């Protein structure tokens, strides 16, 4: 998940001393994760195996993959930075209420509907219920949102790693891209999910190690950390403000974030694809419910942030470093890992940042490939080809999309990095609300293609108006969703509901090529 404040690393900074031991640990981590992914790969010789893992992946592995997919390197680094920054506190954690609620709503509203129709993506479901025109519009919105936001996430992670390791920015982007592609091609979504599981375990363990290390380094342990943090007003948790421009309030957490999380689960193929890999509806529900515990990651990283506040209060950095951290507080956690943690251990923890970044990227690549093949290639380029042909095209598209995302990330760097990273924090708001509105209309089987199209245009205008008025971006999601639904229902009044297509399966020509 993207966090809601500026992320301002610059690749031109002097790199820290990473060290030979740390390089060995980092290399061993990447190689070891690759071997695990290869060992646990599924059957990538069929479309269902490549994109859905044969629908037999354990729910607990899917849950861990869901958490890893939605927890990017930005979260891992920027939550401690947010709390460490001047004026930072725990109010960010209010959004975790919406995360939990969004997962519950996903399990209640969409899991049964998706499993009953045995679809490969939410866009297949929209096509079954509302027609081809609506599903193609939804796919277009998905492409725009995911390409921009994932390229920005990739750039942000690469900038951090460039500063820490001393590698150039293109080298960091290339390393992440190569490993993400390798894990995708090795065994499709099965390998991606299992490598996600390993990465989630590593960066969670890494954060726990840091908590124990800082607790031991601060007199009186947890009590000492909380006392020093309280002295700097870092423990404020609740904000009941009704100011629409406030990013982190209780109302944003309960409404705006809940709609965002529901949308991310229900209509973002990067996330939804994992929920469709379980053996049945019951297992999928368990995975989605368990993924709600991903909110604990934010509490863990928030405590890391409080620990860093206490540590640097007792051990002030030199003036140059202090000035740097004041300008760019997001650098505090990576800097602490490299300069304060023992060699080898810091390498493992930096590897966890690589893990979070690659996890986000490989998830995007499989989703983009599947959506392109099912929504565009099979429909407009080559109809009725063999499953082997579509698998070959899918693998080629993974490589092609990796090139696009890596190229965009590098291109973005040559423009206003800070502005583009801020765009990455809010760009899902331009499409996720509208996409969720379409998904809900598909669930109710209401609306016409024309009405929904008008609703999407109107929702875009509404989001731009909210942005111009300074309304916090989390509110864009529910507003856009309601605008799409309102327009579609108003223009569909008196019209019969669209007839469902395909007998519950993916629409033609997808079912002939990829159905079981």
C-alpha positions as CSV (number, residue, x, y, z in Angstrom):
1,X,0.0,0.0,0.0
2,X,1.1,3.5,-0.7
3,X,1.5,5.9,2.2
4,X,0.1,9.3,2.3
5,X,3.0,11.7,2.4
6,X,5.9,12.8,0.2
7,X,8.7,10.4,-0.3
8,X,11.8,12.5,-1.3
9,X,14.9,10.4,-1.7
10,X,17.4,11.6,-4.2
11,X,19.8,9.3,-6.0
12,X,22.5,12.0,-6.0
13,X,23.0,11.7,-2.2
14,X,26.3,10.1,-1.0
15,X,25.7,6.4,-0.5
16,X,26.3,4.8,2.9
17,X,28.9,2.1,3.3
18,X,27.1,-1.2,2.7
19,X,30.0,-3.6,3.2
20,X,31.1,-6.9,1.8
21,X,29.2,-9.0,4.4
22,X,26.0,-7.2,3.6
23,X,26.4,-7.8,-0.1
24,X,26.9,-11.5,0.6
25,X,23.8,-11.6,2.7
26,X,21.8,-9.7,0.1
27,X,23.0,-12.0,-2.7
28,X,22.3,-15.1,-0.7
29,X,18.8,-13.9,0.1
30,X,17.9,-13.3,-3.5
31,X,19.4,-16.6,-4.6
32,X,17.7,-18.5,-1.8
33,X,14.3,-17.0,-2.5
34,X,14.7,-17.9,-6.2
35,X,15.5,-21.5,-5.2
36,X,12.5,-21.7,-2.9
37,X,10.2,-20.3,-5.7
38,X,11.6,-22.9,-8.1
39,X,11.1,-25.7,-5.7
40,X,7.5,-24.8,-4.9
41,X,6.5,-23.8,-8.4
42,X,3.2,-25.2,-9.6
43,X,2.1,-26.4,-13.0
44,X,2.9,-23.5,-15.4
45,X,1.9,-25.5,-18.5
46,X,-1.7,-24.5,-18.3
47,X,-3.4,-21.1,-18.1
48,X,-5.2,-22.0,-14.9
49,X,-2.0,-23.2,-13.3
50,X,0.0,-20.2,-14.5
51,X,-2.4,-17.5,-13.5
52,X,-4.5,-19.1,-10.7
53,X,-2.1,-21.8,-9.3
54,X,-4.5,-24.5,-10.2
55,X,-6.8,-23.1,-7.6
56,X,-5.2,-25.2,-4.9
57,X,-2.8,-22.9,-3.1
58,X,-3.2,-23.0,0.8
59,X,-5.3,-20.1,2.2
60,X,-2.5,-19.1,4.6
61,X,0.0,-18.7,1.8
62,X,-2.5,-16.6,-0.2
63,X,-3.1,-14.5,2.9
64,X,0.6,-13.8,3.3
65,X,0.9,-13.0,-0.4
66,X,-2.1,-10.6,-0.1
67,X,-0.3,-8.8,2.8
68,X,3.0,-8.7,1.0
69,X,1.4,-7.4,-2.2
70,X,-0.3,-4.5,-0.4
71,X,2.7,-3.7,1.8
72,X,5.3,-2.1,-0.4
73,X,8.8,-0.9,0.4
74,X,7.3,2.6,0.8
75,X,5.3,1.3,3.8
76,X,8.3,-0.4,5.3
77,X,10.4,2.8,5.1
78,X,7.9,5.7,5.2
79,X,5.9,4.7,8.2
80,X,8.9,5.1,10.6
81,X,9.8,8.2,8.7
82,X,6.4,9.7,9.0
83,X,6.5,9.3,12.8
84,X,10.1,10.5,13.1
85,X,9.4,13.7,11.1
86,X,8.6,16.9,12.8
87,X,4.9,16.9,13.7
88,X,4.6,13.2,13.1
89,X,2.7,10.9,15.4
90,X,0.5,7.8,15.4
91,X,-2.6,9.2,13.7
92,X,-1.5,7.4,10.6
93,X,-2.7,4.1,12.3
94,X,-6.3,5.2,12.1
95,X,-6.4,4.0,8.5
96,X,-5.8,0.4,9.7
97,X,-9.5,0.4,10.8
98,X,-10.5,0.8,7.2
99,X,-8.1,-1.9,6.1
100,X,-9.8,-4.4,8.4
101,X,-13.2,-3.3,7.4
102,X,-12.4,-3.4,3.7
103,X,-11.2,-7.0,3.9
104,X,-14.4,-8.0,5.7
105,X,-16.5,-6.3,3.1
106,X,-14.6,-8.1,0.3
107,X,-15.2,-11.5,1.9
108,X,-18.9,-10.8,2.4
109,X,-19.7,-9.1,-0.9
110,X,-17.5,-10.4,-3.6
111,X,-15.8,-13.8,-2.8
112,X,-18.9,-15.9,-3.4
113,X,-19.8,-14.0,-6.6
114,X,-16.4,-14.4,-8.0
115,X,-16.0,-18.1,-7.2
116,X,-19.5,-19.0,-8.5
117,X,-18.5,-17.8,-11.9
118,X,-15.0,-19.3,-11.9
119,X,-13.5,-16.1,-13.3
120,X,-9.9,-15.2,-13.9
121,X,-10.3,-11.5,-13.1
122,X,-12.9,-9.1,-11.9
123,X,-13.1,-7.7,-15.4
124,X,-14.4,-11.1,-16.6
125,X,-17.1,-10.8,-13.9
126,X,-18.0,-7.3,-15.1
127,X,-18.2,-8.6,-18.7
128,X,-20.5,-11.5,-17.7
129,X,-22.9,-9.1,-15.9
130,X,-22.7,-5.8,-17.8
131,X,-21.2,-6.6,-21.2
132,X,-18.0,-6.2,-23.2
133,X,-18.0,-2.4,-23.4
134,X,-18.1,-2.0,-19.6
135,X,-15.4,-4.7,-19.0
136,X,-13.0,-3.1,-21.6
137,X,-13.5,0.3,-19.9
138,X,-12.7,-1.3,-16.6
139,X,-9.5,-2.9,-18.0
140,X,-8.4,0.5,-19.4
141,X,-8.8,2.1,-16.0
142,X,-6.9,-0.7,-14.4
143,X,-4.0,-0.3,-16.9
144,X,-3.7,3.4,-16.3
145,X,-3.9,3.1,-12.5
146,X,-1.5,0.2,-12.1
147,X,1.1,1.2,-14.6
148,X,1.5,4.7,-13.1
149,X,1.4,3.7,-9.5
150,X,3.6,0.6,-9.9
151,X,6.3,2.5,-11.8
152,X,6.3,5.1,-9.1
153,X,6.6,2.5,-6.4
154,X,9.5,0.9,-8.3
155,X,11.3,4.2,-8.6
156,X,10.8,5.0,-4.9
157,X,12.3,1.7,-3.8
158,X,15.1,1.9,-6.3
159,X,16.0,5.4,-5.0
160,X,16.3,4.1,-1.5
161,X,18.4,1.1,-2.5
162,X,20.6,3.3,-4.6
163,X,21.4,5.5,-1.7
164,X,22.0,2.6,0.7
165,X,24.0,0.3,-1.6
166,X,25.9,2.7,-3.8
167,X,24.6,1.1,-6.9
168,X,23.3,3.4,-9.6
169,X,19.6,4.0,-10.0
170,X,19.3,2.0,-13.3
171,X,21.2,-0.9,-11.7
172,X,18.8,-1.0,-8.8
173,X,15.8,-0.9,-11.1
174,X,17.3,-3.6,-13.4
175,X,18.0,-5.9,-10.4
176,X,14.5,-5.7,-9.1
177,X,13.0,-6.1,-12.6
178,X,15.2,-9.2,-13.4
179,X,14.3,-11.0,-10.2
180,X,10.6,-10.1,-10.5
181,X,10.5,-11.4,-14.1
182,X,12.4,-14.6,-13.2
183,X,10.0,-15.4,-10.4
184,X,7.0,-14.8,-12.6
185,X,8.3,-16.9,-15.5
186,X,9.5,-19.7,-13.3
187,X,6.1,-20.9,-12.2
188,X,3.5,-18.1,-12.7
189,X,1.3,-17.0,-9.8
190,X,2.3,-20.1,-7.7
191,X,6.0,-19.0,-7.6
192,X,5.0,-15.4,-7.1
193,X,2.8,-16.4,-4.1
194,X,5.4,-18.6,-2.4
195,X,8.2,-16.0,-3.0
196,X,5.8,-13.4,-1.6
197,X,5.4,-15.6,1.5
198,X,9.2,-15.8,2.0
199,X,9.6,-12.1,1.5
200,X,6.7,-11.3,3.9
201,X,8.3,-13.6,6.6
202,X,11.7,-12.0,6.1
203,X,10.7,-8.4,6.3
204,X,8.3,-9.0,9.2
205,X,11.1,-10.9,11.1
206,X,13.5,-8.1,10.2
207,X,11.2,-5.5,11.8
208,X,10.8,-7.6,14.9
209,X,14.6,-7.9,15.2
210,X,14.9,-4.1,14.9
211,X,12.3,-3.7,17.7
212,X,14.2,-5.9,20.0
213,X,17.5,-4.3,19.2
214,X,16.2,-0.7,19.8
215,X,14.3,-1.8,22.9
216,X,17.6,-3.1,24.3
217,X,19.5,0.0,23.3
218,X,17.1,2.4,25.1
219,X,17.1,2.5,28.9
220,X,13.9,1.0,30.4
221,X,13.1,-0.6,27.1
222,X,9.5,-0.2,25.9
223,X,8.7,2.2,28.8
224,X,11.7,4.3,28.0
225,X,10.7,4.5,24.3
226,X,7.2,5.5,25.1
227,X,8.3,8.1,27.6
228,X,10.7,9.8,25.2
229,X,8.2,9.6,22.4
230,X,5.5,11.1,24.6
231,X,7.9,14.0,25.5
232,X,8.0,14.8,21.7
233,X,4.2,14.5,21.3
234,X,4.5,11.3,19.2
235,X,1.8,9.3,20.8
236,X,-1.3,11.1,19.6
237,X,-3.5,8.5,18.0
238,X,-7.0,9.8,17.4
239,X,-8.1,12.7,15.3
240,X,-11.8,13.5,15.2
241,X,-11.4,16.4,12.9
242,X,-14.0,16.9,10.2
243,X,-11.7,18.9,8.1
244,X,-11.9,17.3,4.6
245,X,-8.3,18.3,3.9
246,X,-7.0,16.3,6.9
247,X,-5.4,13.1,5.6
248,X,-5.4,11.0,8.8
249,X,-8.6,11.2,10.8
250,X,-10.9,8.6,12.3
251,X,-13.5,9.3,9.6
252,X,-10.9,8.9,6.8
253,X,-10.0,5.5,8.3
254,X,-13.5,4.3,8.7
255,X,-14.9,5.5,5.3
256,X,-12.2,6.6,2.9
257,X,-9.7,3.8,3.6
258,X,-12.4,1.2,3.9
259,X,-13.6,2.0,0.4
260,X,-10.0,2.1,-0.9
261,X,-9.2,-1.3,0.7
262,X,-12.5,-2.9,-0.6
263,X,-11.6,-1.5,-4.1
264,X,-8.0,-2.8,-3.9
265,X,-9.3,-6.3,-3.0
266,X,-12.3,-6.4,-5.4
267,X,-11.1,-4.7,-8.6
268,X,-7.3,-4.4,-8.6
269,X,-6.2,-7.6,-10.4
270,X,-2.8,-7.3,-8.7
271,X,-4.5,-8.1,-5.5
272,X,-7.7,-9.9,-6.6
273,X,-5.8,-12.5,-8.6
274,X,-4.5,-14.0,-5.3
275,X,-7.9,-14.3,-3.7
276,X,-8.9,-16.4,-6.8
277,X,-6.1,-19.0,-6.2
278,X,-7.7,-20.8,-3.4
279,X,-9.4,-24.2,-3.7
280,X,-12.9,-22.9,-3.0
281,X,-15.0,-20.0,-1.7
282,X,-14.5,-21.0,2.0
283,X,-10.7,-21.1,1.7
284,X,-10.7,-17.7,-0.1
285,X,-12.7,-16.1,2.6
286,X,-10.3,-17.4,5.2
287,X,-7.4,-15.9,3.2
288,X,-9.1,-12.5,2.9
289,X,-10.0,-12.4,6.6
290,X,-6.5,-13.4,7.6
291,X,-5.1,-10.7,5.3
292,X,-6.8,-8.1,7.5
293,X,-4.1,-8.9,10.1
294,X,-1.7,-7.2,7.7
295,X,-2.7,-4.1,9.6
296,X,-0.4,-5.4,12.4
297,X,2.5,-4.6,10.0
298,X,1.7,-0.9,10.3
299,X,1.7,-1.1,14.1
300,X,5.0,-2.9,14.1
301,X,6.6,-0.3,11.8
302,X,5.0,2.5,13.9
303,X,6.7,1.1,17.0
304,X,10.0,1.1,15.0
305,X,9.4,4.8,14.3
306,X,8.9,5.5,18.0
307,X,12.0,3.5,18.8
308,X,14.0,5.6,16.3
309,X,12.7,8.8,17.9
310,X,13.9,7.6,21.3
311,X,17.2,6.2,20.0
312,X,18.2,9.4,18.2
313,X,17.0,11.5,21.2
314,X,19.6,9.7,23.3
315,X,22.2,9.3,20.6
316,X,22.0,12.5,18.5
317,X,23.5,12.2,15.0
318,X,26.2,14.4,13.8
319,X,25.0,17.9,12.5
320,X,25.2,16.9,8.8
321,X,23.1,13.7,9.4
322,X,20.7,15.6,11.6
323,X,20.1,18.2,9.0
324,X,19.6,15.5,6.4
325,X,17.0,13.7,8.5
326,X,15.2,16.9,9.2
327,X,14.9,17.5,5.4
328,X,14.2,13.9,4.5
329,X,12.9,11.9,7.5
330,X,12.1,8.9,5.3
331,X,15.8,8.2,5.2
332,X,15.9,7.5,9.0
333,X,15.2,3.8,9.0
334,X,17.5,2.7,6.1
335,X,20.2,4.9,7.5
336,X,19.8,3.3,10.9
337,X,20.0,-0.2,9.4
338,X,23.2,0.5,7.6
339,X,25.0,2.6,10.2
340,X,23.8,1.2,13.6
341,X,22.9,-2.5,13.0
342,X,25.7,-5.2,12.9
343,X,27.0,-6.1,9.5
344,X,25.1,-9.1,8.0
345,X,22.0,-8.4,10.1
346,X,21.7,-5.0,8.4
347,X,22.2,-6.7,5.1
348,X,19.3,-9.1,5.8
349,X,17.1,-6.1,6.8
350,X,18.0,-4.2,3.6
351,X,17.2,-7.4,1.8
352,X,13.7,-7.2,3.3
353,X,13.3,-3.8,1.6
354,X,14.3,-5.5,-1.7
355,X,11.8,-8.2,-0.8
356,X,8.9,-5.7,-0.4
357,X,9.8,-3.9,-3.6
358,X,10.1,-7.1,-5.7
359,X,6.9,-8.5,-4.2
360,X,5.0,-5.5,-5.4
361,X,6.5,-5.6,-8.8
362,X,6.1,-9.3,-9.6
363,X,2.5,-9.1,-8.4
364,X,1.8,-6.3,-10.9
365,X,3.5,-8.2,-13.8
366,X,1.4,-11.3,-13.5
367,X,-1.8,-9.2,-13.2
368,X,-0.9,-7.0,-16.2
369,X,0.0,-10.1,-18.3
370,X,-3.3,-11.9,-17.5
371,X,-5.4,-8.9,-18.1
372,X,-3.7,-8.1,-21.4
373,X,-4.1,-11.7,-22.7
374,X,-7.7,-12.2,-21.6
375,X,-9.0,-8.7,-22.4
376,X,-7.1,-7.7,-25.5
377,X,-4.9,-10.4,-27.2
378,X,-7.5,-13.2,-27.2
379,X,-10.2,-10.9,-28.3
380,X,-8.6,-8.7,-30.9
381,X,-5.3,-10.3,-32.0
382,X,-5.6,-14.1,-32.1
383,X,-8.9,-15.8,-31.3
384,X,-9.2,-19.6,-30.7
385,X,-5.4,-20.3,-30.5
386,X,-4.1,-23.2,-28.4
387,X,-3.5,-22.8,-24.7
388,X,0.2,-23.3,-25.3
389,X,0.2,-20.3,-27.6
390,X,-1.5,-18.1,-25.0
391,X,0.9,-19.2,-22.3
392,X,3.9,-18.3,-24.6
393,X,2.3,-14.9,-25.2
394,X,1.6,-14.4,-21.4
395,X,5.3,-15.0,-20.6
396,X,6.3,-12.6,-23.3
397,X,4.0,-10.0,-21.9
398,X,5.5,-10.3,-18.5
399,X,8.9,-9.4,-19.9
400,X,7.3,-6.6,-22.0
401,X,5.4,-5.1,-19.0
402,X,8.6,-5.3,-16.9
403,X,10.3,-3.3,-19.6
404,X,7.5,-0.7,-19.5
405,X,7.5,-0.3,-15.7
406,X,11.3,-0.2,-15.4
407,X,11.5,2.3,-18.3
408,X,8.8,4.5,-16.9
409,X,10.4,4.4,-13.4
410,X,13.7,5.6,-15.0
411,X,12.0,8.2,-17.2
412,X,10.1,9.6,-14.2
413,X,13.4,10.1,-12.4
414,X,14.5,12.6,-15.0
415,X,11.5,14.8,-14.3
416,X,10.3,16.1,-11.0
417,X,11.0,13.1,-8.7
418,X,9.2,14.5,-5.7
419,X,6.1,15.5,-7.7
420,X,5.9,12.2,-9.4
421,X,6.2,10.3,-6.1
422,X,3.4,12.4,-4.7
423,X,1.4,11.5,-7.8
424,X,2.1,7.9,-6.9
425,X,0.4,8.3,-3.6
426,X,-2.8,9.5,-5.1
427,X,-3.0,8.1,-8.6
428,X,-5.2,5.1,-7.6
429,X,-7.8,7.6,-6.5
430,X,-8.4,8.6,-10.1
431,X,-9.5,5.1,-11.0
432,X,-10.1,2.8,-8.0
433,X,-13.3,4.6,-6.9
434,X,-14.8,4.4,-10.4
435,X,-13.7,0.7,-10.8
436,X,-15.3,-0.2,-7.4
437,X,-18.5,1.5,-8.6
438,X,-18.5,-0.6,-11.7
439,X,-17.9,-3.8,-9.7
440,X,-20.8,-3.0,-7.4
441,X,-23.1,-2.4,-10.4
442,X,-22.0,-5.7,-11.8
443,X,-22.9,-7.4,-8.5
444,X,-26.4,-5.8,-8.7
445,X,-26.5,-6.3,-12.5
446,X,-27.6,-2.7,-13.0
447,X,-26.6,0.0,-15.4
448,X,-26.0,0.4,-19.1
449,X,-22.6,0.8,-20.8
450,X,-23.5,4.4,-21.7
451,X,-24.6,5.3,-18.2
452,X,-21.5,3.7,-16.7
453,X,-19.3,5.5,-19.2
454,X,-20.9,8.8,-18.3
455,X,-20.5,8.0,-14.7
456,X,-16.8,7.3,-15.1
457,X,-16.2,10.6,-16.9
458,X,-18.2,12.4,-14.2
459,X,-16.3,10.7,-11.4
460,X,-13.0,11.8,-13.0
461,X,-14.3,15.4,-13.0
462,X,-15.4,15.0,-9.4
463,X,-11.9,13.7,-8.3
464,X,-10.2,16.6,-10.1
465,X,-12.5,19.1,-8.4
466,X,-11.8,17.5,-5.0
467,X,-8.1,17.6,-5.7
468,X,-8.3,21.3,-6.6
469,X,-10.2,22.0,-3.4
470,X,-7.5,20.4,-1.3
471,X,-9.7,17.5,-0.2
472,X,-7.6,14.5,1.2
473,X,-7.1,11.9,-1.5
474,X,-8.7,9.1,0.6
475,X,-12.1,10.8,0.2
476,X,-11.7,10.6,-3.6
477,X,-12.5,6.9,-3.5
478,X,-16.0,6.9,-2.0
479,X,-17.0,10.1,-3.9
480,X,-15.9,8.6,-7.3
481,X,-17.7,5.3,-6.5
482,X,-20.9,7.0,-5.6
483,X,-20.8,9.3,-8.7
484,X,-20.5,6.2,-11.0
485,X,-23.3,4.4,-9.2
486,X,-25.5,7.4,-9.1
487,X,-25.1,8.2,-12.8
488,X,-25.5,4.6,-13.9
489,X,-28.7,4.0,-11.8
490,X,-30.2,7.3,-12.9
491,X,-29.7,6.6,-16.6
492,X,-30.8,3.0,-16.3
493,X,-34.1,3.8,-14.6
494,X,-36.9,1.9,-16.3
495,X,-34.5,-0.3,-18.3
496,X,-34.4,-4.0,-17.8
497,X,-31.4,-5.5,-16.1
498,X,-28.6,-6.9,-18.5
499,X,-28.8,-10.6,-19.0
500,X,-25.9,-12.5,-17.5
501,X,-23.5,-14.1,-20.1
502,X,-21.5,-17.3,-20.4
503,X,-23.5,-19.4,-17.9
504,X,-21.3,-18.2,-15.1
505,X,-18.0,-18.7,-16.7
506,X,-15.6,-16.2,-18.3
507,X,-17.0,-14.6,-21.5
508,X,-16.1,-15.7,-25.0
509,X,-13.4,-16.1,-26.3
510,X,-11.8,-16.5,-22.9
511,X,-13.5,-19.6,-21.8
512,X,-12.5,-21.7,-24.8
513,X,-8.9,-20.8,-24.4
514,X,-8.5,-20.8,-20.6
515,X,-11.4,-22.5,-18.8
516,X,-10.7,-25.8,-17.1
